[in-house]
């Protein structure tokens, strides 16, 4: 019992600067973690938005590609109906 009491006294009396320094480090760590959580959330939201924009762009690209293919097919059909030039 005496030894346990002695350890408490040593901690409370001689290491107050150490405890204060540790508390400051923990507060700084907590602040950094808060920033990390905020940045992570922001990046997650941006990533979600970019995925949506990419899906829309890919869909639009497919639509444009289909239109070009249809126009190409119509032009080829039209060209096939034209008479060949006489040389």
Backbone as ProteinMPNN parsed JSONL, in Angstrom:
{"seq_chain_A": "XXXXXXXXXXXXXXXXXXXXXXXXXXXXXXXXXXXXXXXXXXXXXXXXXXXXXXXXXXXXXXXXXXXXXXXXXXXXXXXXXXXXXXX", "coords_chain_A": {"N_chain_A": [[0.823, -1.2, 0.0], [1.884, 1.236, 0.776], [3.82, 1.6, -1.2], [2.261, 1.941, -3.548], [0.984, 4.331, -2.937], [3.151, 5.999, -2.936], [3.937, 5.999, -5.64], [1.818, 7.387, -6.804], [2.135, 9.879, -5.609], [4.642, 10.597, -6.643], [4.035, 10.833, -9.355], [2.119, 12.881, -9.35], [3.479, 14.997, -8.148], [6.087, 15.349, -9.254], [6.001, 15.131, -11.995], [4.402, 16.976, -13.27], [4.881, 18.813, -15.313], [5.424, 17.084, -17.358], [2.953, 15.794, -17.654], [1.397, 17.976, -18.404], [2.659, 18.647, -20.796], [2.125, 16.326, -22.24], [-0.623, 16.485, -22.373], [-0.902, 18.74, -23.955], [0.182, 17.727, -26.333], [-1.693, 15.735, -26.875], [-3.949, 17.318, -27.291], [-3.132, 18.681, -29.583], [-2.941, 16.523, -31.326], [-5.598, 15.72, -31.361], [-6.717, 17.937, -32.634], [-5.481, 17.742, -35.147], [-6.557, 15.298, -35.975], [-9.248, 16.009, -36.159], [-9.115, 17.832, -38.263], [-8.257, 16.06, -40.267], [-10.468, 14.35, -40.449], [-12.378, 16.16, -41.383], [-11.261, 16.94, -43.87], [-11.188, 14.46, -45.095], [-13.93, 13.874, -45.278], [-14.718, 15.959, -46.986], [-13.242, 15.308, -49.289], [-14.41, 12.851, -49.861], [-17.032, 13.656, -50.511], [-16.46, 15.249, -52.779], [-15.371, 13.277, -54.432], [-17.607, 11.641, -54.829], [-19.248, 13.427, -56.234], [-17.637, 13.835, -58.513], [-17.666, 11.267, -59.575], [-20.35, 11.069, -60.317], [-20.442, 13.112, -62.261], [-18.65, 12.031, -64.119], [-20.042, 9.723, -64.907], [-22.233, 10.928, -66.168], [-20.892, 12.269, -68.237], [-19.808, 10.104, -69.645], [-22.145, 8.867, -70.497], [-23.215, 10.89, -72.115], [-21.179, 10.965, -74.021], [-21.461, 8.416, -75.185], [-23.986, 8.75, -76.351], [-23.439, 10.801, -78.215], [-21.578, 9.444, -79.804], [-23.19, 7.41, -80.83], [-24.917, 8.986, -82.384], [-23.113, 9.99, -84.27], [-22.355, 7.599, -85.507], [-24.835, 6.821, -86.609], [-25.255, 8.969, -88.394], [-23.076, 8.578, -90.084], [-23.724, 6.072, -91.182], [-26.061, 6.758, -92.576], [-25.002, 8.581, -94.424], [-23.268, 6.904, -95.867], [-25.138, 5.193, -97.001], [-26.544, 6.996, -98.576], [-24.5, 7.806, -100.321], [-24.083, 5.429, -101.643], [-26.276, 5.294, -103.261], [-25.872, 7.212, -105.189], [-25.019, 7.763, -108.581], [-22.129, 6.356, -110.204], [-19.391, 8.285, -111.325], [-18.798, 8.983, -114.738], [-15.956, 8.154, -116.603]], "CA_chain_A": [[0.0, 0.0, 0.0], [2.791, 2.374, 0.866], [4.484, 1.767, -2.487], [1.257, 2.489, -4.455], [0.793, 5.722, -2.569], [4.372, 6.691, -3.317], [3.896, 6.2, -7.085], [0.86, 8.458, -7.081], [2.761, 11.129, -5.203], [5.693, 10.93, -7.609], [3.397, 11.27, -10.587], [1.449, 14.16, -9.155], [4.362, 16.062, -7.712], [7.308, 15.582, -10.011], [5.834, 15.025, -13.43], [3.312, 17.842, -13.716], [5.247, 19.364, -16.611], [5.294, 15.984, -18.306], [1.52, 15.612, -17.88], [0.956, 19.143, -19.147], [3.174, 18.496, -22.165], [1.386, 15.241, -22.873], [-1.967, 16.997, -22.642], [-0.767, 19.611, -25.128], [0.358, 16.859, -27.496], [-2.981, 15.096, -27.146], [-4.818, 18.342, -27.874], [-2.674, 18.902, -30.957], [-3.333, 15.327, -32.076], [-7.054, 15.798, -31.545], [-6.948, 18.963, -33.648], [-5.081, 17.172, -36.435], [-7.545, 14.28, -36.334], [-10.447, 16.725, -36.566], [-8.839, 18.32, -39.615], [-8.214, 14.904, -41.15], [-11.846, 13.906, -40.639], [-13.04, 17.15, -42.228], [-10.715, 16.827, -45.221], [-11.641, 13.172, -45.614], [-15.338, 14.052, -45.649], [-14.771, 16.824, -48.162], [-12.752, 14.526, -50.427], [-15.43, 11.841, -50.159], [-18.113, 14.342, -51.223], [-15.952, 15.609, -54.103], [-15.237, 12.034, -55.182], [-18.962, 11.253, -55.213], [-19.676, 14.365, -57.277], [-16.869, 13.553, -59.721], [-18.179, 10.004, -60.14], [-21.612, 11.393, -60.988], [-20.114, 13.872, -63.464], [-18.046, 11.094, -65.059], [-21.115, 8.886, -65.447], [-22.986, 11.761, -67.106], [-20.045, 12.52, -69.404], [-19.735, 8.857, -70.409], [-23.451, 8.697, -71.128], [-23.275, 11.882, -73.198], [-20.224, 10.516, -75.029], [-22.1, 7.297, -75.9], [-25.053, 9.328, -77.155], [-22.796, 11.487, -79.352], [-20.988, 8.408, -80.644], [-24.303, 6.785, -81.551], [-25.381, 9.94, -83.401], [-22.106, 10.011, -85.338], [-22.48, 6.325, -86.222], [-26.055, 6.897, -87.409], [-25.017, 9.906, -89.497], [-22.139, 7.907, -90.989], [-24.48, 5.039, -91.902], [-26.956, 7.436, -93.534], [-24.175, 9.128, -95.511], [-22.813, 5.79, -96.693], [-26.299, 4.734, -97.773], [-26.798, 8.029, -99.583], [-23.418, 7.728, -101.311], [-24.243, 4.211, -102.44], [-27.355, 5.507, -104.227], [-25.409, 8.129, -106.229], [-24.37, 7.058, -109.705], [-20.691, 6.555, -110.326], [-19.031, 9.235, -112.38], [-18.261, 8.39, -115.965], [-14.661, 8.715, -116.896]], "C_chain_A": [[0.858, 1.249, 0.0], [3.431, 2.656, -0.486], [3.523, 2.369, -3.52], [1.022, 3.961, -4.203], [1.99, 6.556, -3.031], [4.385, 6.969, -4.827], [2.954, 7.326, -7.467], [1.481, 9.805, -6.74], [3.852, 11.538, -6.18], [5.087, 11.468, -8.893], [2.806, 12.658, -10.425], [2.42, 15.288, -8.856], [5.498, 16.367, -8.695], [7.118, 15.606, -11.525], [4.693, 15.903, -13.949], [3.636, 18.461, -15.075], [5.089, 18.305, -17.704], [3.822, 15.773, -18.657], [0.979, 16.772, -18.701], [1.414, 19.056, -20.601], [2.423, 17.424, -22.925], [-0.022, 15.709, -23.237], [-1.944, 17.918, -23.858], [-0.614, 18.788, -26.405], [-0.942, 16.172, -27.873], [-3.963, 16.079, -27.764], [-4.435, 18.628, -29.326], [-3.071, 17.725, -31.845], [-4.835, 15.343, -32.358], [-7.404, 16.813, -32.628], [-6.608, 18.435, -35.042], [-6.073, 16.114, -36.903], [-8.845, 14.924, -36.806], [-10.289, 17.255, -37.98], [-8.861, 17.177, -40.617], [-9.621, 14.394, -41.456], [-12.591, 14.862, -41.567], [-12.566, 17.038, -43.678], [-11.177, 15.524, -45.871], [-13.096, 13.254, -46.063], [-15.489, 14.888, -46.9], [-14.322, 16.061, -49.405], [-13.761, 13.448, -50.832], [-16.591, 12.464, -50.936], [-17.679, 14.719, -52.639], [-15.84, 14.373, -54.99], [-16.606, 11.566, -55.68], [-19.464, 12.132, -56.357], [-18.943, 14.09, -58.59], [-17.313, 12.251, -60.379], [-19.486, 10.241, -60.885], [-21.347, 12.139, -62.3], [-19.498, 12.968, -64.528], [-19.107, 10.217, -65.701], [-21.938, 9.666, -66.464], [-22.184, 12.005, -68.381], [-19.936, 11.269, -70.274], [-21.038, 8.599, -71.15], [-23.598, 9.652, -72.315], [-22.35, 11.468, -74.345], [-20.813, 9.369, -75.857], [-23.198, 7.805, -76.827], [-24.482, 10.007, -78.394], [-22.194, 10.474, -80.319], [-22.068, 7.695, -81.458], [-24.821, 7.697, -82.663], [-24.408, 9.988, -84.578], [-22.201, 8.73, -86.166], [-23.718, 6.313, -87.112], [-25.876, 7.819, -88.61], [-24.091, 9.285, -90.531], [-22.866, 6.854, -91.828], [-25.406, 5.672, -92.934], [-26.176, 8.004, -94.702], [-23.688, 8.026, -96.435], [-23.948, 5.26, -97.559], [-26.601, 5.712, -98.892], [-25.75, 7.972, -100.683], [-23.571, 6.491, -102.203], [-25.35, 4.356, -103.483], [-26.947, 6.45, -105.356], [-24.77, 7.334, -107.366], [-22.89, 7.335, -109.724], [-20.428, 7.51, -111.485], [-18.492, 8.473, -113.59], [-16.909, 8.996, -116.235], [-14.456, 8.914, -118.357]], "O_chain_A": [[0.567, 2.211, -0.712], [3.572, 3.814, -0.879], [3.934, 3.231, -4.297], [0.879, 4.748, -5.139], [1.828, 7.697, -3.465], [4.796, 8.049, -5.251], [3.258, 8.127, -8.352], [1.36, 10.761, -7.506], [3.97, 12.718, -6.51], [5.576, 12.449, -9.453], [2.986, 13.516, -11.289], [2.196, 16.423, -9.276], [5.82, 17.531, -8.929], [8.001, 16.061, -12.252], [4.087, 15.585, -14.973], [2.741, 18.614, -15.907], [4.674, 18.603, -18.824], [3.482, 15.594, -19.826], [0.176, 16.559, -19.61], [0.653, 19.354, -21.521], [2.118, 17.584, -24.107], [-0.543, 15.359, -24.296], [-2.851, 17.884, -24.689], [-1.207, 19.111, -27.434], [-1.26, 16.041, -29.055], [-4.726, 15.717, -28.66], [-5.299, 18.794, -30.186], [-3.49, 17.917, -32.986], [-5.276, 15.018, -33.46], [-8.291, 16.569, -33.447], [-7.353, 18.655, -35.996], [-6.394, 16.04, -38.089], [-9.473, 14.439, -37.748], [-11.201, 17.147, -38.799], [-9.427, 17.314, -41.702], [-9.924, 14.046, -42.597], [-13.346, 14.427, -42.436], [-13.378, 17.041, -44.603], [-11.515, 15.496, -47.055], [-13.443, 12.746, -47.13], [-16.293, 14.568, -47.776], [-14.955, 16.159, -50.457], [-13.937, 13.174, -52.019], [-17.081, 11.878, -51.902], [-18.436, 14.533, -53.592], [-16.178, 14.425, -56.173], [-16.739, 11.142, -56.829], [-20.035, 11.635, -57.328], [-19.554, 14.109, -59.658], [-17.332, 12.148, -61.606], [-19.704, 9.681, -61.959], [-21.955, 11.833, -63.326], [-19.791, 13.121, -65.714], [-19.076, 9.99, -66.91], [-22.302, 9.128, -67.51], [-22.734, 11.953, -69.481], [-19.968, 11.361, -71.501], [-21.029, 8.161, -72.301], [-24.054, 9.256, -73.388], [-22.71, 11.611, -75.513], [-20.681, 9.351, -77.081], [-23.324, 7.339, -77.96], [-24.986, 9.81, -79.499], [-22.298, 10.642, -81.534], [-21.873, 7.412, -82.641], [-25.127, 7.228, -83.76], [-24.824, 10.023, -85.737], [-22.134, 8.779, -87.394], [-23.656, 5.845, -88.249], [-26.298, 7.488, -89.718], [-24.303, 9.452, -91.732], [-22.651, 6.756, -93.036], [-25.52, 5.169, -94.051], [-26.624, 7.926, -95.846], [-23.693, 8.191, -97.655], [-23.737, 4.919, -98.722], [-26.881, 5.31, -100.021], [-26.087, 8.08, -101.862], [-23.221, 6.523, -103.382], [-25.367, 3.628, -104.475], [-27.617, 6.486, -106.388], [-24.067, 6.351, -107.13], [-22.439, 8.405, -109.316], [-21.151, 7.53, -112.48], [-17.819, 7.451, -113.455], [-16.726, 10.208, -116.114], [-13.399, 9.386, -118.773]]}, "name": "protein", "num_of_chains": 1, "seq": "XXXXXXXXXXXXXXXXXXXXXXXXXXXXXXXXXXXXXXXXXXXXXXXXXXXXXXXXXXXXXXXXXXXXXXXXXXXXXXXXXXXXXXX"}
